[in-house]
Amino acid sequence: MSIVKCYDKRTGTTYCYESINYWDKEKKKPASKRTLIGKIDPATGEMVPTGGRGRPKKKATDAAGDDGSYKSKFEEVSRRLDKCREEVKSLRSSNAELKAENDQLRQALSRIHKLSEVT
């Protein structure tokens, strides 16, 4: 294993790759596999680690939230879920009241219809 530096003329960036040499049985000759591990910072000359596609690696705090706490994210989601459950409960009770009112109106209409048939 070795680290290989390659200069990209289009962007002016020097990339660092981890190169692993192996014997290719099909081609019957040596080959190498390269994996991007970072790029050289032109100001300092040091290697800056990157993700697999040249982007800087994400920090753990980015995935967890601003304060880096999964617990705070969980609590926030729990509060939102409780609020949604309360809203669903309220809507169901409102729906039940409307259904009861609808049934009363249907009964009243059927009585009116029966009276109009008699006369």
Secondary structure, DSSP 8 states (H G I E B T S, - for coil): -EEEEEEETTTTEEEEEEEEEEEETTTTEEEEEEEEEEEE-TTT--EEEB-TTSSB---HHHHH-TT--HHHHHHHHHHHHHHHHHHHHHHHHHHHHHHHHHHHHHHHHHHHHHHHHH-
